Amino acid sequence: MDQHAKWVRDKRIEALIDNLKMNNMNGYQARSYQELIDLLDQLIGDKETVSVGGSMTLFETGVIGYLRARDLIFLDRYQEGLTADNIEDIYFNAFNADVYLTSTNALTQEGGLYNVDGRGNRVAAMIYGPKKVIVVVGANKIVQDLDAAIERNRLVAAPANARRLNRKTPCASLGYCTDCHSPDKICHAYTYISSQMNKDRMHVIILDDSYGY
C-alpha cells in the first residue's frame, strides 16, 4: 500500500479506537500476525474456557489453530466428528465461557459493531454471557456509519456467506441481497452494538489487511 494511503488508514483506525474507548470498548491495532498473537496472549489466560463464533476471519488469520495449540478448554465447534447435538451443546456452553472470539460483519467509524446472523448464537454471545469478547476484524470491514454497515452486509457479507454455505438464495447467484424469503436464507437476527456497560468486556482488534467477508 502507498505510504500516504496507509497514513490515511492509520489515522482513521486511530480515531476509531478512540471512539471505541468512548463507547466503553477496548480497541487495538495489530499490524502483523505476531502483534495479533501477542494481544491474544495478553487477553486470554491459560486454562480458560474459550469458544468462537462462526468466522472466516478467525481461520484466515490462524486464530483457530492458535487456540487449538494453547493450554485452554477450547469449545471447538469446528473439530471433526461432531454431531448436530454436539454443536448445539457448544453453542449453549459458549454463554458460560471466559472468552468468546469472533469477527464482525462491519465496524463503524463511530465505534459500533453491526452483525447479521442466521441462528443468532453468535450475536447473542457477543451481547451477553461470556465474560470477555474479543472481536478480530480486518480493515476492509471499517465503514463510516450504520447505513454503510447495512449496505456492506447486503452487497458483500450476505452474498459471500450464502455462496460459501451453498445456500439456494437469490443473493448467492446475484451477488446482492434482495430481502428474500427463501427457506435457505441466512439473515435472521440483525444487531448493532453501540457500546458496553462493562469497559473490560469487549476488545476489538483491528488488523491492517483484508480478512473475511
N, C-alpha and C positions, 0 to 999 in steps of 0.2 A: 504494500500500500504506500502511496506517495506520503512523504513526511508531513505535508501540510494537511492532507485529508486525515491522516492519523491524529494530528494535533486537534483537529475539529472534533473527531470522535472521542478522543480522550477528555476533552473539555465537557462534552455532553455527558459522558459517563461520570465525570467528577460532580457535575451538577445533579445528576440523577441520584448518586449516592447520598448527597446532601438532602435531597427530597425524601429518600427512603428513611433517613435518620429522623426527619421531621415527622414522618408517619410511624415512628416507633419501630422501625425495622432496621437491621444492620446490613449495610451494603459494602461490598468489596470488589475490587477489580483484580482479576488473575490474568496476567499477560503471557503465561506459559503453563504447560502441564504441571511442572514442578510447583509453581505458585498455587495452582489449584489443589494439589496433593498436600502441600504444606498447610493450607487453610483447613482442609478436611481433617488433617491430623490434629489441628488445634480444636476443632469444633466437635469431634467425635472421640469419646473416651473408649479405652479398651473394655471389652466385655459388655458394652452397652447393647441394648436391643435396638436394631435398626431395620427399617423397611423402606421400600421405594414405591413411587407411583409409576405408571406406565410412561416411558420416556425414551425416545431415540437419543436425546442428548446424553443421557447417562451411559448409554452404550458407546456412542461415538467418542466421548471424552475418556473412556476407560474407567469410569467410576464404578460400574458394576463389578469389573474384575478387581478393582481396588478393595471394594467391600468384602468380596469373597476371600481375599488374601489376609484381611485384618482379623484380629482376635475379637470377634464380635458374635453376638447372637443375631445372625442375619436372617430375617424373614424373607427368603428369596423366592419371589413369585415366578422367577424365570428358570428355576432349577428343573432338570429333566425328571420325567416320571410323575409329575404332579397330576392328580385328578382334579376335576372341576370342584369337588368338595374341598380338597386341599387348598386350592387357590382362594376359594371363598373364605376359608378359615384365616388365611394370611391377610386378606382384606380387613377382616374384623379385628384380628390381633394387632394390626398396624396402629389402631387407635390408642393402644397402650404402649407404643414404642417410645424409647427415649429420643430417637432421632428418626425423622422421616425425610427422605430425599426425593426430589422431583425436579421437573423444569416448569416452564410456564409457556402458554401459547403467545402471550405478549406482555411486555413490560413497558408501562407508560413512562414518559419523561417526568410525569408528576409523581412517580414513585408508587404506582399501583400495579397489581398483577391480575390479568384477565385470563380466564380459562373456560374452556367448554369441554364437558365430559360426557361419556356415554352412560355408564353405571352411576357415576358420581362419587365413587370411592376415593379417587384422587383428590378432588376438590374438597370433599368432606374432611379428609385428614389434614389438608392444608389449613382449613378453617378451625378445626377443633380436635383435640385428642392427644396426638404426640406432643411430648414436652418441648421438642425443638424441631423446626422445619428448615431444611436447607434447600434453597432453590438455585439450581445451576443453569445459567441461561446464556446463550450466545448473543453477541452484539447485534446480530441480524434480527432479533426479536424486539428490539427497542423501537417504540413508536411514540408519536407526540402526545396522544391523549386517548381517551376511551373510545371515541368514534373510530380512530385509526386502528385501535386494537381489535374492535369488532370487524372492521374491514379486512384486517390481516387474517383473521381466522376464516372468514368467508372465502378469501382468494388464495390462501396458502395452506394454513394448518389443516382445515377440514378436508379439502380435496386430497391433499397429500396423505393424510392418515387413512382416509377411506380407501384410497387406492392401495396403500401398504397392507391394509387388512382385507383386501379383496372383497370389499363391500359392494353390493349391487345398488348403488345410489347414483343419482344424476351427476353429483359433483365428481365422482370417480371417473366419469367419462368426459364431462365437460370441462373440468378444471376450476370450477367455481360453484359456490353454494346457490341453490335455488329455493331454499326454505322448503325442502321436500317433506313428504310424509311417508317415505319409504320405510318398510319394516326393517331394513338394514341400516338405517341412519345411525350415526354415532354421536350426534349433537342433541343432548337432552338436558344437561344441567349447565347453566351459564352463571359464572360468578365473577365478581370483581372485588379483590381485597385491596382496600384503600389505605388501611392502617391496622395496627395491632394494639391491644391493650397492654401486653407484656413485651417490652422492648427487647428482651433477650430471647424471645421465642423464634422469630423468623429471621433468617440470614440469607441474603441474596448475593450470590457470587456471579459477577458479570465477566464473561470471557471475551477476549479480543476477537476471536474468529466466529464464523458462522457454524451453528450446530442445530440439528433437529429441524422441526417444522414450525 
